[in-house]
Amino acid sequence: MKRVVAAATILAALMLAGGAQAADHQIQMLNKGEKGTMVFQPDFVQAAPGDTVTFVPTDKGHDAESIKGMIPDGAEPFKGKISQPITVTLDKEGVYGVKCTPHYGMGMVALIVVGKPVNLEQAKAVKQSGKAKKVFEALLAEVPAGN
């Protein structure tokens, strides 16, 4: 009986340790942040496969939506609701472009790199408009070389 209890305890500890490896990255949706007005903060996140990202509507009137062409092949696109938090689990390696739909033209975008940026060139090729174009140029330049 002691062996069964010991085995169950070890198994439970291993399962908890495996679950503890995944991280939850918090991104605030703000009217004003460190980089100006209408921003995600932080706007650049490096994550591991299996991590989650929670977009927090710190200020009302924002959402978070993946950008077509700026998510890895096989990844599920996502679209949150205005002024509502959304948590997304990122299982596929690659670059994820994110926008706040109402404030996209004002440059309210973010970039998440999960593991290796396998779709980096594809993401760079997506046409951007307004201030989002300049913000994405800067964010894409932050992606580590050699991955």
C-alpha positions as CSV (number, residue, x, y, z in Angstrom):
1,M,0.0,0.0,0.0
2,K,2.9,2.4,0.8
3,R,4.3,1.8,-2.7
4,V,1.0,2.7,-4.3
5,V,0.7,5.9,-2.3
6,A,4.4,6.8,-3.0
7,A,3.8,6.1,-6.7
8,A,0.7,8.3,-6.8
9,T,2.5,11.1,-5.0
10,I,5.4,11.0,-7.5
11,L,3.0,10.9,-10.4
12,A,1.0,13.9,-9.1
13,A,4.2,15.9,-8.5
14,L,5.4,15.2,-12.1
15,M,2.0,16.3,-13.5
16,L,2.0,19.5,-11.5
17,A,5.6,20.2,-12.5
18,G,4.7,19.8,-16.2
19,G,1.8,22.2,-15.9
20,A,3.8,24.8,-14.0
21,Q,6.1,25.2,-17.0
22,A,3.5,27.0,-19.1
23,A,3.4,30.8,-18.5
24,D,0.7,33.3,-18.8
25,H,1.8,36.6,-20.3
26,Q,-0.3,39.6,-19.5
27,I,-0.7,42.3,-22.1
28,Q,-2.6,45.5,-21.1
29,M,-4.8,47.3,-23.6
30,L,-4.3,51.0,-22.8
31,N,-5.4,54.5,-23.9
32,K,-2.0,55.7,-22.8
33,G,1.2,53.8,-22.0
34,E,4.9,54.0,-22.0
35,K,5.1,54.2,-25.8
36,G,2.3,56.7,-26.3
37,T,-1.5,56.6,-26.9
38,M,-3.6,53.6,-27.9
39,V,-1.0,50.8,-27.1
40,F,-0.6,47.2,-26.0
41,Q,1.8,47.1,-23.1
42,P,4.1,45.2,-23.6
43,D,3.8,45.2,-27.4
44,F,6.5,42.5,-27.9
45,V,6.4,39.2,-26.1
46,Q,8.5,36.1,-26.4
47,A,6.7,33.0,-25.3
48,A,7.1,29.2,-25.4
49,P,4.8,26.8,-27.1
50,G,1.9,26.1,-24.8
51,D,2.1,29.5,-23.1
52,T,-1.0,31.6,-22.8
53,V,-1.4,35.3,-23.4
54,T,-4.1,37.2,-21.7
55,F,-5.1,40.6,-23.1
56,V,-6.4,42.7,-20.3
57,P,-8.8,45.7,-21.1
58,T,-7.2,48.0,-18.6
59,D,-8.9,50.9,-20.4
60,K,-12.3,50.3,-22.1
61,G,-12.9,50.4,-25.9
62,H,-10.2,47.9,-27.0
63,D,-10.0,44.4,-28.3
64,A,-7.3,42.0,-29.4
65,E,-7.5,40.2,-32.8
66,S,-4.9,38.1,-34.7
67,I,-4.0,39.5,-38.1
68,K,-4.6,37.4,-41.2
69,G,-1.2,36.3,-42.6
70,M,0.6,37.0,-39.4
71,I,0.0,33.7,-37.5
72,P,1.8,30.4,-38.1
73,D,0.3,27.8,-40.4
74,G,-2.2,25.6,-38.4
75,A,-2.6,28.2,-35.6
76,E,-6.2,29.2,-34.7
77,P,-7.0,32.9,-35.4
78,F,-8.6,34.7,-32.5
79,K,-10.8,37.8,-32.0
80,G,-11.8,39.2,-28.6
81,K,-14.8,41.4,-27.8
82,I,-14.5,45.1,-27.1
83,S,-13.7,45.8,-23.5
84,Q,-13.5,42.1,-22.6
85,P,-10.4,40.1,-21.6
86,I,-9.3,37.3,-23.9
87,T,-6.9,34.5,-23.1
88,V,-5.2,32.7,-26.0
89,T,-3.1,29.5,-25.8
90,L,-0.3,29.6,-28.3
91,D,0.6,26.0,-29.3
92,K,2.3,26.7,-32.7
93,E,5.8,28.1,-33.1
94,G,6.0,31.4,-35.0
95,V,5.2,35.0,-35.1
96,Y,1.7,36.3,-34.2
97,G,0.6,39.8,-35.2
98,V,-2.1,41.3,-33.1
99,K,-4.3,44.4,-33.5
100,C,-6.9,46.4,-31.7
101,T,-9.5,46.6,-34.4
102,P,-10.8,50.1,-33.5
103,H,-7.3,51.6,-33.1
104,Y,-5.3,49.6,-35.7
105,G,-4.7,52.7,-37.9
106,M,-3.3,54.5,-34.8
107,G,-0.7,51.8,-34.4
108,M,-2.2,49.7,-31.6
109,V,-0.5,46.5,-32.5
110,A,1.6,43.8,-30.8
111,L,3.9,41.0,-31.8
112,I,4.2,37.7,-30.1
113,V,7.0,35.3,-30.9
114,V,6.4,31.7,-29.8
115,G,9.5,29.5,-30.0
116,K,11.2,29.9,-33.4
117,P,9.8,32.6,-35.7
118,V,9.2,30.1,-38.5
119,N,6.8,32.4,-40.4
120,L,8.8,35.6,-39.9
121,E,9.2,36.4,-43.7
122,Q,5.5,35.7,-44.2
123,A,4.6,38.1,-41.4
124,K,6.9,40.8,-42.8
125,A,5.2,40.5,-46.1
126,V,1.7,41.4,-44.8
127,K,0.7,44.9,-45.8
128,Q,0.1,47.3,-42.9
129,S,-1.4,50.8,-43.0
130,G,-1.2,54.0,-41.0
131,K,1.0,54.1,-37.9
132,A,0.7,50.3,-37.6
133,K,3.2,50.0,-40.5
134,K,5.9,51.8,-38.6
135,V,5.2,50.1,-35.3
136,F,5.4,46.6,-36.9
137,E,8.6,47.5,-38.6
138,A,10.1,48.3,-35.2
139,L,8.6,45.2,-33.6
140,L,9.7,42.8,-36.4
141,A,13.2,44.2,-36.0
142,E,13.2,43.0,-32.4
143,V,12.8,39.4,-33.4
144,P,16.1,37.7,-32.5
145,A,18.2,36.7,-35.5
146,G,19.2,33.1,-36.1
147,N,16.0,31.5,-34.9
